[in-house]
């Protein structure tokens, strides 16, 4: 569906154009950001006065549920689904909504989910902690070794196309900085309630 060259992005535009824009906004943005040297990851990110936090993991792992729990505890939305990191280690803001599994009576977006509107954080701080939801492992654990932290970041790529050498170098440089400056925790999917995960992540700051 996507193609990325040095200065050209191609997208399969079959279907209605308005549906295409809504459905493929984040993948297209990830491609454009990669060309500009900005790495992207698959997750939910929120900001607090002590720093930003992100929740990452595969689809269905509980990222959105845990992200909504972060917002309920006072964190402010930065981005849902796509985490882009600038050169100072701060996440970039995305669109002002969170996409959730819809109830029967709720309206669906082109991707088949319901959108909850939120104000974006006006004060986005550098990323200081990440939670990776995993299929196996402990209910909650901190990743101590910098190399292991980097491996978790590398596993959460968002971009749907291969990277050029320059783009891959930018991604690796960002991951090295994140592994140095942000704590990383893992939690087995659905082993702990989302509000418990959110509280632990905020307490780590």
Secondary structure as UniProt FT lines:
FT   STRAND          2..4
FT   STRAND          9..11
FT   HELIX           17..23
FT   HELIX           25..35
FT   TURN            36..37
FT   STRAND          40..48
FT   TURN            49..50
FT   STRAND          51..57
FT   TURN            59..60
FT   HELIX           63..72
FT   TURN            73..74
FT   STRAND          76..85
FT   TURN            87..88
FT   STRAND          90..91
FT   STRAND          97..100
FT   TURN            104..105
FT   TURN            110..111
FT   STRAND          114..117
FT   STRAND          126..134
FT   STRAND          141..143
FT   HELIX           146..154
FT   TURN            155..156
FT   HELIX           165..181
FT   STRAND          183..188
FT   TURN            189..190
FT   HELIX           194..203
//
